């Protein structure tokens, strides 16, 4: 993939990424009263979201390097988290993880 192709892909994904963040935020906010353990999990997810949200605006200027790999990994993790609510009417199929997560599914 060329740097130009990578930048185009990032632009196309920007809207989906923003919608994914909004969706997860809404689901976390809707959880209502939580136990301390659940609150810790929610806090961890929110921290991942904050990291990803901070990185996303800068990816259009970056090439396919370590930083974009980190962002892709965070995004994949958040997509997997969102599948917990795949039954929700606001869940979109484009929120599904985009690449195989299991090493056994990677191209050889």
C-alpha positions in Angstrom: 0.0 0.0 0.0 1.4 3.4 -0.9 1.4 6.3 1.4 -1.2 8.0 -0.8 -3.4 5.0 -0.6 -3.0 4.8 3.1 -4.0 8.5 3.5 -7.1 7.9 1.3 -8.1 5.0 3.5 -7.7 7.1 6.7 -9.9 9.8 5.2 -12.6 7.3 4.4 -12.5 5.8 7.8 -12.5 9.1 9.7 -16.3 9.4 9.8 -16.7 5.8 10.8 -14.2 6.2 13.6 -16.0 9.3 15.0 -19.3 7.4 14.9 -17.7 4.4 16.6 -16.4 6.6 19.4 -19.8 8.3 19.8 -21.5 4.9 19.9 -19.2 3.4 22.5 -19.5 6.6 24.6 -23.3 6.4 24.5 -23.3 2.7 25.5 -20.9 3.4 28.4 -23.0 6.3 29.6 -26.1 4.2 29.4 -24.8 1.5 31.8 -26.3 3.3 34.8 -25.2 2.5 38.3 -22.1 0.3 38.3 -20.0 -1.7 40.7 -16.4 -0.7 41.4 -15.1 -3.5 39.1 -17.4 -2.3 36.2 -16.4 1.3 36.8 -12.7 0.3 36.5 -13.5 -1.4 33.2 -15.4 1.6 31.9 -12.5 3.9 32.9 -10.1 1.7 31.0 -12.2 1.7 27.9 -12.6 5.5 28.1 -8.8 5.8 28.4 -8.3 3.7 25.3 -10.8 5.9 23.5 -9.1 9.1 24.6 -5.7 7.8 23.3 -7.3 6.8 20.0 -9.1 10.1 19.7 -5.9 12.0 20.3 -4.0 10.1 17.6 -6.7 10.0 14.9 -6.4 13.7 13.7 -2.7 13.3 13.1 -2.8 10.1 11.0 -3.6 11.9 7.8 0.0 13.4 7.9 1.6 10.2 8.9 2.7 7.3 6.7 2.2 3.6 7.4 4.6 3.4 10.3 4.7 2.6 14.0 2.3 5.4 15.0 -0.3 4.3 12.5 0.1 0.7 13.6 -0.6 1.8 17.2 -3.7 3.7 16.1 -4.9 0.7 14.0 -4.4 -1.6 17.0 -6.3 0.8 19.3 -9.1 1.1 16.8 -9.3 -2.7 16.3 -9.5 -3.1 20.1 -12.3 -0.6 20.3 -14.1 -2.3 17.5 -14.0 -5.6 19.4 -15.3 -3.8 22.5 -18.2 -2.4 20.4 -19.3 -5.9 19.4 -20.6 -6.3 23.0 -23.5 -4.1 21.8 -23.9 -5.5 18.3 -27.5 -6.2 19.1 -28.2 -2.5 19.7 -30.2 -0.7 17.0 -27.5 2.0 16.6 -24.7 -0.5 16.1 -23.5 -0.4 12.5 -22.0 -3.3 10.7 -19.0 -1.1 9.7 -18.0 -1.0 13.4 -17.0 -4.7 13.1 -13.3 -5.4 13.4 -11.8 -4.8 9.9 -8.9 -7.3 9.9 -8.5 -10.8 11.3 -7.4 -10.5 15.0 -6.3 -14.1 15.3 -2.8 -15.0 14.0 -4.2 -18.1 12.5 -6.4 -16.0 10.2 -3.5 -13.8 8.9 -2.5 -14.2 5.2 0.4 -16.5 4.8 
